[in-house]
Amino acid sequence: MMETFSAPIHKTGINPYADLPMRVSRAFGRRGYVPVRGSINRFTFRATLVPVGEGRHRLYINGTMRKSAGVDVGDRIRVALEIDDAPREMPVPIDLARGLRQAGAWGAFQRARPSDRKDILAYHTFLKTPEARKRHVQRVLEHLRRWGLLE
C-alpha cells in the first residue's frame, strides 16, 4: 500500500531528513526500523525509515537522493512510500565465496548478523589486489571464530 505525504527537508547535524506524518507511520503498522521503497519528486529509491519515538519515523535523504530529485534542505518534497520486504543482501564476490566454502565456513557466514555480512562484503569489494582479498578471507574466518559461528 503506497502512502504519500508532503514535508519540508530539515537538517540535524550533517544529515538532511523529512519527518513522516503520524498517519503514515501508523499506516505501515510497524515500530522500529522500516524498510521502504518510494519516490521523491519522481526519483525512486530504497531506504530504511528510522524510528524517532512515540511511533513516528524519519526518512533520511542522502546526497544522491537530493541531487537526483533536484531538492535540498529547506525545500518541500512530495514523498510516496511503501513497505519493501525484498532482500537487501549484497552479492558475495566469487573469491570470498570460494574461500569460505573451501574453509567449510559458508554456513557460518550465512549465520552472521546481516549488518556484519554487509560490512564484510563492502570491505571485500573495496579491496583491489588478489593478495589483499585473500588476506581478507582469512580475517573473515577469524571474525567468524571469534563470533562463535565457526569452530
C-alpha positions as a Markdown table, in Angstrom:
| # | Residue | x | y | z |
|---|---|---|---|---|
| 1 | Met | 0.0 | 0.0 | 0.0 |
| 2 | Met | 1.6 | 3.3 | -1.1 |
| 3 | Glu | 1.4 | 6.2 | 1.3 |
| 4 | Thr | 2.0 | 9.8 | 0.1 |
| 5 | Phe | 2.8 | 13.0 | 2.0 |
| 6 | Ser | 4.4 | 16.3 | 1.7 |
| 7 | Ala | 7.1 | 17.6 | 4.1 |
| 8 | Pro | 10.0 | 20.0 | 4.3 |
| 9 | Ile | 13.6 | 18.8 | 4.3 |
| 10 | His | 15.2 | 19.6 | 7.6 |
| 11 | Lys | 18.8 | 19.0 | 8.8 |
| 12 | Thr | 20.2 | 17.7 | 12.0 |
| 13 | Gly | 24.0 | 17.9 | 12.2 |
| 14 | Ile | 25.0 | 17.0 | 8.6 |
| 15 | Asn | 22.0 | 14.7 | 7.9 |
| 16 | Pro | 19.1 | 16.0 | 5.9 |
| 17 | Tyr | 15.7 | 14.4 | 6.6 |
| 18 | Ala | 12.0 | 14.6 | 6.4 |
| 19 | Asp | 9.7 | 13.6 | 9.2 |
| 20 | Leu | 6.8 | 11.3 | 8.3 |
| 21 | Pro | 3.3 | 12.4 | 9.4 |
| 22 | Met | 2.0 | 10.2 | 12.2 |
| 23 | Arg | -0.7 | 8.9 | 9.9 |
| 24 | Val | 1.9 | 7.5 | 7.5 |
| 25 | Ser | 4.0 | 5.9 | 10.4 |
| 26 | Arg | 0.7 | 4.3 | 11.7 |
| 27 | Ala | -0.3 | 3.1 | 8.2 |
| 28 | Phe | 2.8 | 1.0 | 8.0 |
| 29 | Gly | 1.9 | -0.7 | 11.3 |
| 30 | Arg | 5.5 | -1.2 | 12.3 |
| 31 | Arg | 7.6 | 0.2 | 15.0 |
| 32 | Gly | 11.4 | 0.3 | 14.8 |
| 33 | Tyr | 13.3 | 0.4 | 11.5 |
| 34 | Val | 11.1 | 0.0 | 8.4 |
| 35 | Pro | 12.5 | -0.9 | 5.0 |
| 36 | Val | 10.7 | 1.1 | 2.3 |
| 37 | Arg | 10.9 | 1.9 | -1.4 |
| 38 | Gly | 9.5 | 5.1 | -2.8 |
| 39 | Ser | 9.9 | 8.3 | -4.7 |
| 40 | Ile | 10.7 | 11.9 | -4.1 |
| 41 | Asn | 9.6 | 14.1 | -7.0 |
| 42 | Arg | 9.5 | 11.0 | -9.2 |
| 43 | Phe | 13.1 | 9.9 | -8.3 |
| 44 | Thr | 12.8 | 6.3 | -7.0 |
| 45 | Phe | 14.9 | 4.9 | -4.1 |
| 46 | Arg | 15.1 | 2.2 | -1.4 |
| 47 | Ala | 15.7 | 3.3 | 2.2 |
| 48 | Thr | 15.0 | 2.5 | 5.8 |
| 49 | Leu | 12.8 | 4.6 | 7.9 |
| 50 | Val | 14.3 | 5.4 | 11.3 |
| 51 | Pro | 12.2 | 5.5 | 14.5 |
| 52 | Val | 12.2 | 8.8 | 16.4 |
| 53 | Gly | 9.9 | 7.9 | 19.3 |
| 54 | Glu | 6.2 | 7.7 | 20.0 |
| 55 | Gly | 5.6 | 5.5 | 16.9 |
| 56 | Arg | 6.9 | 8.2 | 14.5 |
| 57 | His | 9.6 | 7.7 | 11.7 |
| 58 | Arg | 12.1 | 9.8 | 9.9 |
| 59 | Leu | 13.3 | 9.5 | 6.3 |
| 60 | Tyr | 17.0 | 10.5 | 5.9 |
| 61 | Ile | 17.7 | 11.9 | 2.5 |
| 62 | Asn | 21.2 | 11.4 | 1.3 |
| 63 | Gly | 23.1 | 13.4 | -1.3 |
| 64 | Thr | 22.3 | 11.1 | -4.2 |
| 65 | Met | 18.6 | 11.2 | -3.3 |
| 66 | Arg | 18.6 | 15.0 | -3.1 |
| 67 | Lys | 20.6 | 15.5 | -6.3 |
| 68 | Ser | 18.5 | 13.1 | -8.3 |
| 69 | Ala | 15.3 | 14.5 | -7.1 |
| 70 | Gly | 16.5 | 18.1 | -7.5 |
| 71 | Val | 15.9 | 19.1 | -3.9 |
| 72 | Asp | 17.8 | 20.4 | -1.0 |
| 73 | Val | 17.4 | 21.4 | 2.7 |
| 74 | Gly | 14.5 | 23.8 | 3.1 |
| 75 | Asp | 12.6 | 22.5 | 0.1 |
| 76 | Arg | 9.2 | 20.9 | 0.5 |
| 77 | Ile | 9.1 | 17.5 | -1.1 |
| 78 | Arg | 6.3 | 15.1 | -2.2 |
| 79 | Val | 7.1 | 11.6 | -1.0 |
| 80 | Ala | 5.5 | 8.3 | -1.8 |
| 81 | Leu | 6.5 | 5.3 | 0.3 |
| 82 | Glu | 5.6 | 1.6 | 0.6 |
| 83 | Ile | 7.0 | -1.3 | 2.7 |
| 84 | Asp | 9.9 | -3.1 | 0.9 |
| 85 | Asp | 10.5 | -6.5 | 2.4 |
| 86 | Ala | 12.6 | -7.6 | -0.6 |
| 87 | Pro | 16.1 | -8.9 | 0.4 |
| 88 | Arg | 18.8 | -6.3 | 0.5 |
| 89 | Glu | 21.8 | -8.6 | 0.5 |
| 90 | Met | 24.8 | -7.6 | -1.5 |
| 91 | Pro | 26.1 | -10.3 | -3.8 |
| 92 | Val | 29.0 | -12.3 | -2.4 |
| 93 | Pro | 32.2 | -11.9 | -4.6 |
| 94 | Ile | 33.3 | -15.2 | -6.1 |
| 95 | Asp | 36.7 | -15.2 | -4.4 |
| 96 | Leu | 35.2 | -14.7 | -1.0 |
| 97 | Ala | 32.5 | -17.4 | -1.5 |
| 98 | Arg | 35.2 | -19.8 | -2.8 |
| 99 | Gly | 37.5 | -19.1 | 0.2 |
| 100 | Leu | 34.6 | -19.5 | 2.7 |
| 101 | Arg | 33.4 | -22.8 | 1.1 |
| 102 | Gln | 36.9 | -24.2 | 1.0 |
| 103 | Ala | 37.3 | -23.5 | 4.7 |
| 104 | Gly | 33.9 | -25.0 | 5.5 |
| 105 | Ala | 32.7 | -21.6 | 6.7 |
| 106 | Trp | 29.9 | -20.8 | 4.2 |
| 107 | Gly | 27.2 | -21.7 | 6.7 |
| 108 | Ala | 28.9 | -19.7 | 9.4 |
| 109 | Phe | 29.0 | -16.7 | 7.2 |
| 110 | Gln | 25.3 | -17.1 | 6.4 |
| 111 | Arg | 24.5 | -17.2 | 10.1 |
| 112 | Ala | 26.4 | -14.0 | 10.8 |
| 113 | Arg | 24.3 | -10.9 | 11.5 |
| 114 | Pro | 23.1 | -9.2 | 8.4 |
| 115 | Ser | 25.0 | -6.0 | 9.3 |
| 116 | Asp | 28.2 | -8.0 | 9.8 |
| 117 | Arg | 27.8 | -9.6 | 6.4 |
| 118 | Lys | 27.2 | -6.3 | 4.8 |
| 119 | Asp | 30.3 | -4.8 | 6.4 |
| 120 | Ile | 32.4 | -7.8 | 5.3 |
| 121 | Leu | 31.0 | -7.6 | 1.7 |
| 122 | Ala | 31.5 | -3.9 | 1.4 |
| 123 | Tyr | 35.1 | -4.1 | 2.6 |
| 124 | His | 35.9 | -7.1 | 0.4 |
| 125 | Thr | 34.5 | -5.3 | -2.6 |
| 126 | Phe | 36.7 | -2.3 | -1.8 |
| 127 | Leu | 39.9 | -4.3 | -2.0 |
| 128 | Lys | 41.8 | -4.3 | -5.3 |
| 129 | Thr | 44.5 | -6.8 | -5.3 |
| 130 | Pro | 44.1 | -10.6 | -5.2 |
| 131 | Glu | 46.5 | -10.8 | -2.3 |
| 132 | Ala | 44.6 | -8.3 | -0.2 |
| 133 | Arg | 41.3 | -10.1 | -0.9 |
| 134 | Lys | 42.9 | -13.5 | 0.0 |
| 135 | Arg | 44.2 | -12.0 | 3.3 |
| 136 | His | 40.7 | -10.6 | 4.0 |
| 137 | Val | 39.2 | -14.1 | 3.6 |
| 138 | Gln | 41.5 | -15.2 | 6.5 |
| 139 | Arg | 40.4 | -12.2 | 8.6 |
| 140 | Val | 36.7 | -13.1 | 7.9 |
| 141 | Leu | 37.4 | -16.6 | 9.1 |
| 142 | Glu | 39.0 | -15.2 | 12.3 |
| 143 | His | 35.9 | -13.0 | 12.9 |
| 144 | Leu | 33.5 | -15.9 | 12.4 |
| 145 | Arg | 35.5 | -17.9 | 15.0 |
| 146 | Arg | 35.5 | -15.0 | 17.4 |
| 147 | Trp | 31.8 | -14.6 | 17.0 |
| 148 | Gly | 31.3 | -18.2 | 17.9 |
| 149 | Leu | 29.9 | -19.1 | 14.4 |
| 150 | Leu | 32.9 | -21.3 | 13.4 |
| 151 | Glu | 34.9 | -23.8 | 15.3 |
